[in-house]
Amino acid sequence: MKNLHILLFSALLMANPIFSQINQTRSILSTLSVEKTNQFETPQLRSGAQADTSVIWCEDFANGLTGNNNSSSSWSVAGADGALWLHDTDGPSGQFSNNLGPLMSTTPNNGWMIFDADLSNPGSVQAQFIQRAGQLISPYIDLSEEPNVTLRFDHGFRWCCGNNHQLLVGVSNDQGQTWTDYQVNENAVTNEYIAIRQTTIVISDVAGGQDSVLIRFEWGTESAASYFWMVDDVTIFETPANAVRFENADVVLPNTLFNAANYTSAPLVQTQISGYFFGGNIVNEGVNDLVNTRVVAEIAANNFSSQSPDVSTLSTSDDTLIYTQNGFMPPSIGTYTANVFSTDDNNVMSSVSQVNFNVTEYEYARDQSDFSNVFGISAVNMGGSGQLGNEFQIFDDQDIYAVRAFIDMSTDPNATATATLTLFDGQNYIFQDESNVVNVGQLRGQWATFAFPAPYTTIEGQGLIASIRANSGDGMVVLGTSGVSLAGSFLHDIDGTQQNQGANTWFTAANIPMIRLSFDPSLAEGGGSGGPTDINEEFLSDFSVYPNPNNGVFSLEIETKNNADILVSVSNVIGQEVYNRQLSNVSQFKDEIDISTLQTGIYVLRLYDNEQGVIATEKLIVR
């Protein structure tokens, strides 16, 4: 059972349905994920597990399917592609999984089992994938003398290409006729690489006191044709009388749209209004109920301590998300570290987790790149016009001067993009402002700055989406990502060609793009690295639009350095083209443009060259 307790802001739970495969599918009790990095905490050493009297049965796959345990028979495989479960020592090796390295389990040196679906698919032609299904089944395990038992194992995985794919661990006590299944990839998303995760499941109600228990690892077929699942160090141990795990330690700012929002960096002006709150999941892993469990957060350097309300945490089934009652008001800019843990009236205390966050002068960020070396990428305009962004809660009025974004090396060398600000009230998306064009292809591998023509003044209580926008003809724009987004990151399919859901559709993004708000006045238009440019000076000698603002009728002047064919295009704020005109062999051009039949509002005029792409841009205000 999962509980949610947040004292200062109301809760909104978004749950994905869990589908039964044979008998029933249950949520797991707890998992511990470790990001792909060279430094992480590994589970308990194998030698320690063997010496631990609470361990009843364990398997390290030193002998592959033959097994290295105290059962009298071997592991087996089943399903259409069961033969894909193989003993492995070097990691996945499919066409999209090379060089990821070994599973960093408790005992990686003697190998592990892998379902390498990616390797089994055709390697010569990309995107020709066959859905796979296969099961890895343990020998019979005698637990007749143990009424309270817990299963634990190490694993790493990645799958493609549907979020409904389930990695299932099944437990049977009737020779495999019926199974109780537990989904173990609930908190991951498609294409996310989980390098190492230790999962713990209390299985007493199914396996406790049973003499012929089977454990099954199952890769199903639900839209998953590719990648892998690695499993190692399967252990069954006696469930302790009193035990607690505190996981997913978190630091948040209260948010009117998403109840609580993660910001790795936030300006001092904003945080001194909102305050930081700390929390996470309290997981009861013991036989007994925990009495008056609470989360405690401490920042020793600032003499700060706060705790959550007391909650009930029931025996081996309770998973409670809860936050501290009092917020931390940072006194100054800097990097802060909070120690967060759980305890109860009987001093059953979890291990201590540390959460880090930056209090800045100007920068507002959601992405994890300051505290992690785990990065991904996300295309802005793959297959059509789009924009990708993050939502930022505004707690105090402050001027926004720019948006910053990390441009991945896979961006086209001649690609261009703009930054936009969109007001989001929980239901509606209302365009606010747009920067001039930035030649992001020249800024690959670095942060680009998109300054606004004039500062945008925020209003307390706003939720603003800062996005990077690129049209289908602007060259491929690819941004870095860091962290998994539970809420607050968005993809806007402008013309309806990316997601096939119709034009002007907004989607929740799975990963957090490296896009940040900046309140830094030094980044105003014309300042800062990668500042916006509205004209390609190597191609054009002159470009002007006047009057602006106008009533829909204005003059356009163009002078090129070499005669060229130019397309004049006008788009509305959601990216739909509302006017275009092809000009041939242009040296000097001056003429009147009439869009007075359009509604009043903000439009964007762009000039395109067949080879250069966008060569000039101007925001039009029609009154």
N, C-alpha and C positions, 0 to 999 in steps of 0.2 A: 504494500500500500504506500502510495506517495502522498505526502502532505506538503502544503505550501503555507508558510507563515511569514508575512511581511507586515510589520506594524505601521510604518509611516506611509506606505503607498499601497493601493489596492492591487490585487493580483489578477493576471490574465494568463491562463494556461492554454497553450496550443499543443494538443496531443495528437500524435499520429496513431491511427488504428493499428492494432496488433492482431494478425490473423493466425488462427490455429492451423497447424499443418495436419496433425493426426487427431490428437485429443484436445490439447489446449496449449496456448503459448503464453508464457508469463514473462513479466519484466524481471530482469536480473536484479539481484540484491545490490551489487556494487561493482564498479570497475575503476581501475586506475590507469589513465593514459599517460604515456611519456612521449613527448614530442621527438621528432627526428633530430637528434643533436648528438654531439660527442660526449656530453655529460648528462647523465641521468641516474636516477636511483633504480637499481635492479632489485628484483624480488629476492627473498631469502635464499641463501646458497643451498645447493642440493644436499651437501654433506650435513648441513644443519637440519634440513627436512628429514633426512633419513634418521638422524639421531633424536629428533623430536618425538616424544612418546605419544603426542596427539595425532601424528600421521598414521593413518590406517592403510593407505594404498597410494603408490606413486609410480609414475611412468616418465622416463626422460628420453625415450625413443632412441636409445643408443643402438638398439638392434632393429630399428625400423618396425615393420609390422610384427616381427617375432616377439617384440616386447622386452622390457626390462623391469618386471614387476613381480608381485607374489601370486599372480593368478597362474593357472595351469595351462591356459591356452593362449593363442595369439590374437592380435587385432585383425579385423576383417574390413573389407570395403564392400559397398553396395551402391545401387543406383545406376543410371544409364552411363555415367562417366566415373564410376567409383575408382577405376584403374588410374585416374589422374592423381589420386592421393599417393604420394611418393616420399621416400626418405630423402632429405636434402641437407646440404651442408654449406651452400654458398648463396642462397637467396633466389628470388624469382628471376627467370631468364627469358620471359616472353618479349615480343617486339616492342612493347611499351613499358616494360618493367626491368630492363637491364640496368645494372650498376646500382641497384638499391641496396645491395649488401645483405649480410646475414641477419637473421632474427636475433636480436639482442636479448635472448631469454636468460633464464637462470643457468642453464647448461648448454650454451650454443656450440661448444667444441665437438660434442658427439652427435650433433644433428637434430633434426626435428622433422615433422611431417608437413607437407605442403600440398595444397590443391592448386596447381599452376594452370588455371584456365587459359590465361593469356598465351602460354607456351603452346597449348594444344590447338590454337586457332591458326588459320592460314597466315604465314608470315610474308608472303610475296605481295599480297594485295591488301592494303590497309582498309579498314572498316568492313571487311567481310568476316563477321564474327558469328559463331554458332553458340547458342545458349547451352550451358553445361549444368549438370546436376550430379553430385556424388556425395557419398557418406563414408565416414570413418567411424568404425564401431569397436568399442573396447571388448576385451574378454569379460566373462562373468566375474563380478566382484562380490565377495561375501562381506556383508555389513550387518549380519544377523545379531552381532553383539553390541551394535552401536546405534542407539535410538536417535542421536543428534549428530548429523554429519553435514559437512560443508565441502563443496567442490571448488578447486582453484586451478587456474591454468594460465600460461603465458601465450599470447598470440599477436600477430600483426597481419594487416589486411588492406586491401584496396579492391573496389569493384566498379564496374561500369556496365550499364549506363542508365540505371533507374533507381530513384530513391526508395522504391518499395522493395528492394532486394533485402532478404533476411539471411543473416548468418545465425544458424540455430544450433543450440546444444540441447540434446534430448536425453531424458533419463527414463528408463523402463525397469519395472520390477516383475514383468510377466513374460520373459523370454522374447521381448521385442514385439509383442502383439499390439500394445498401446504405448504411447510415449507422451511425456510431459515436456514441452519444448520451451526453451528460454532464448529470446533474441538477444544477441550480444553485440550488435552494431547499431543500437538505437540512437546513440549520440554522435554518429558519424554521418557523412553525406557522400554521395557518389563522387568518385575520383579523388577523394581525400585519402592520403597515405597515412595510415596509422602504423608507425614503425614498431612500437611495442606497447602492449596493454596487458595488464594483469586483471583478470576477472574472477570474482568470488560469488558463488551462488550457494545459498543454504538449501539443501535438497532433502532435509529430514522428512518432510511430509510425503515424499515419494520413495526415498531410498532407505530411510532410517529403519533398522531392524529387519531388513530384507537380505536374503541369502544369495540372490542371483540378480544383481543389479548390472545393467548395461548403460554405458555412456556413449552418446553418438554426436559427432560433429558433422553438420550438414550444410553444404553449399547448394542452395536451391536455384531455380531457373528464372525467378521473377525479374525479367529484363536485364539479367546479369550474364553477359557473355564473356567478360574479360577480367584480367588481373588475377588475384591470388588470395589465399588464406593460409597462413603458417601457424602451426600449433605445436607447443612444447610444454614439458614439465607439468603434467596433469597430476594433481594431488587431491586426495580425499582425506580430510582430517576431522577429528572430533570437534564439534562446535563448542566453543568455550561458554562458560556460564555467563560471563559479563565481557562484552567486547563491543567497541565502537570504532567506526571508521569515519573520518571527516574528509570529504572529497569535494572537488570543484570549488576550492576556495576562491572567493570573488570579491571585487571592490567595484561599487556602482555609484552612479549619481541617480537620484530619483528622476523619473521621466513621465510626463503626462501621457505620452503615446504608448510607451512600452513598459510602464510601471517601474522598471529599473534598467539602466543602460550602462554598458561597459565603455569607459573612455580611458585609454592608456595615458593620454595627455590631455590636460584641460587648463585653460587660462585661470590665473589666480582670481581675476574679477568674477568669473563664473562660479568657481568652486567655493568662494567665501559666501555665496548666497545659498548654494545647494547643499554643500557638505558631502563627504564621502561616507558610505555605509558598507559594512563588511558582512559576508555570509558564506553559505555553502550548504552542502548536503550532509546531514547527520544520518549515518547508516548504522542501525543496530545489527551487529553480527553475532550477538550472543543469544543464549537460551532465555535469559531473564529480560524483563522489561527494564528500560532505563528510566530512572526517577528524575523528573524535572531537568531534562536535557536542555542545554543552551549553547549558543555560539559566543565565544569571547574573542575580541580583537584588541590588540595592544600595539601602540607605537611608543616604545620606551623613550626614544630620543625627544619626544614631545609630551611625555607624561600623559598620554592618552590611553584610556581604557574604556571599553563599552561592551555590553553583552545584550543578547537578544532576550525576548520573553522566554519563560520556561515552556517546554512542550512535552507531550507524552510520546515516547518512542517504544513501540511494542516489540515483542520478541521476534527476532529474525525476519521481520517482514516490513519494517517501517523505514522509509526513506524520506526525510523531512528537509525541505529547503527553507532556510530562515535567515533573517538579517538582524544586525544590531539595532538597538533602539535609538542611540544617539549618533549623530554624524560627526565626522572629524573635519574641523574647519582649519585648513592649512594656514599657517601664519605668513608663509613666504614661498617664493618659487623654489623648486628643487625636486630631487627624487626621494620618495618616501617608501619605506618598507614597513608593512604591518604583519605581525604574527597573529595568525587566526587558528583557532582550535575549538573543540567542543568538550564539555565536561558535564557532570550531573551531580546530584546531591550525595552520591556514594563515591565520588572522586574517580569514576570511570572516565578517563580522559583519553582523547585521541592524540595522535601525533600532531605536531605543529606545522602548519603550512605558512609559507611566506607569499605575500602579494606585493608587487611593486607598481608604482604609478608615478607619473611626472606631473608636477604642477608647474606650468609654464607662464611666460609673460604674454605670449601671443597665440600659441599653436594649440589646436583642438584636434584630437586624433582618436580613432577607434582601433586602428590596426595595431598588431602586436610586434611590429618590426623593431621597435626599440628594445624589446626584451626577449626576442626569439630570433633564431637563424633559420626558421622554417618558412619558406616562401613558396608561393604558387603564382599563377598568372591568370588573367581573365581578359578576353577580348571585348572591346567596347562595341565594335561595328562589324562583327563577323557575319556576313550574309546580308547586311542591311544597316540602316542608320540606327544608332542607339546611344544611350548614355548610361553610365554606371556611377553609383554614388553611395554616400553614407548620410544618415540623418543625424543632426546635432541639435540637442535641446539648448535653448537660450534661456539663461536664468537672469541675465541683466543686460540692459541696453549697451551695445558696443558696436563699433564700426568694423565691418568686414572689408578688407582690402584685396584679398586674393584667395585662391584655392591652390593647394600644392598637391602634386601627384607624382608617383614614381613610374617612369616610362621604361617598360621592359625592352630588352635588346631585340626581341622578335618583332617589334614595331617596324613598319615599313620606313625606309630612310627618308621618304618624301611626305610622310603622313602629317596631317594637321588636325588640330582639335581645339575645342573651346571648353571653358568651364561654365556651368550654370548654377543658379540658386533657385530652388523650388520650395515653396511653402507647402508643408504637409500637415493636415489637421486630423489625420487618422483615417480619412476617407477620400479627400480631394487633394489633387496635386495642382498647385497654382504657380505658374512661372513668375519669377521675380526679376532676375537679372542674368546677363551673359557677358563673359569676357570677350575680348577680341581674339583672333586666331593666333595660336602658337604653333610653330613648326616643330612638333614633338619628335619627328624623325631625326632631328639634329640633337636631341637631348636623350637618346637611348642610354639606359644604364644609370640614369641620375634623376633627381627630383626636378620637375619642371614647375615653374610658377605661372599661374594664370591670373593676372591682375584685372580688376574691374575698371571700366572707364571712370567711374566715380565711386567712392565708398558706399557700401550698402549698410544702412543703419538698422540694426536688429531691434526687436521689441521683446521685452520679457515675456516668456511663455511660448514663443514661436518654436516650431520644429522645422528646421531648414535642411533640405537635402542638397548637399554639395556634390555635383556630378561632373564627370568629364564626358563631353559629347563629341561624337564623330559621325559624319554622314557616310553613306555607302561609297561615295566617290572621293573620300578624303584620304585614302590609304589606310591599311589596317593599323589600328591603334590598340596596343596591348599593355595593360597595367599590371604591376605587381600586386599580389594579395598576401596577407598574413593574418591568420586566425580564422576560426569558423564563426559565421554570423548566425546567432539565434534570432535576432530581430534588428532592424535598423539599417540594413544594406539593401540596395535596390538596383535592378536592371530595368531600364525603360526601353521597350521595343517600339521605336518611333513609327516605322512604316509597316510593322506586322510581318516582316519577312524572317525574323530570327526565330521566334517561338511559335509561329503559325497560330496565333491567338487573336489576330486583328491588330490594326494600327492603334498607336497610343495606349499600349497596355503596359502596366507596371508589374514587375515580379519581385519577389524576395530573393536576394542573392544568397548563395550558399556560403561563400567565403567573403571576408572583409577586404575590399579594395584599399590600396594604400593611397587614399585621398583624404586630405586634411583641410580644415578651415584655418585661415590666418587673419589675425587682427593686427598684424604688423604694418604700421604706416610706411615703413621703408620699402615695402613691396608694392606700393601704389603703382599705377600704370607708368611704365617707362623705367622702373627700378627693379632690382633683383635679377637673379639668373633666370634665363628662359622667359623673360618678360614678354607680354603679348605683342604681336606685330599685326597690323591690319593691311599691309601691302608688301608684296614681294618686290623689293627695290631693284633686284637684278633683272626683273622682267618688265616692270612698269616705271615710267618716268613720272606719271601723274595719275591720281585717282581721286575724284571728289564727288560728293553727293550733297546737293543743296536745293532748297532749304531743308533743314532737318532739326527739329520736328517739322512736319508738313501735313497737308490735307489729303495726301495720297498722290499728289502730283509733284514731281521733283525733277531736277536736272541731274544728269549723269555725265561726267567727263572722264575720258580714259585716254592716256597716251602711252604707247608701248615703245620699248627700245628696239624691237624687231617686229615687223608685221606678223600678226598671228590671228587665228580664229579664237574667239572668246565667247563663252556662254555666260549670259547674265541670268542669275536665278534669285528669286525672292521666296523665302520660306516663312511660315508662321512659327509660333513659339513651340509647337510640338513637332516641328520638323517637316511638315507637309509643304511641298512646293506649291505656291499659289500663282507664280508668274515666271516665265522664262522667255528669253530672246537670244537667238544665235546671231553673233556678229562675225562677219568674214573679213579676213585680211586687214585687221585693224592696225592703223598707225596712229591716227588721231580720231577720236570719236566724241561728239557732244550731241545729246538729244534729250528730249523730255520723256520721262517714264510716267505712265498713268496707272495707278492701282487704286484709284479712288472708289471703285466699287466694293473694295474690301472693307471689313469692319475696322473701326479704330482699334489701335493696339500697337504691340511691338512686333516688328518683323526683322529678318536678317537678309541683307543683300550680299550675295557672293559672286565673284568672278572666277570662272574656271577656264583653265587652258588644258588642252588634250594631254599634254605631256607633264605639265607642272602640277596639275590638280588645282586646288584653291590658290589663287594668287592675290586676292583682296577680299576684304569683308567690311561691312558697315552695318551697325544696328540702326534700323529705321523706326521712327516714332510717328505713327499716323494718328492725327487728332481729328 
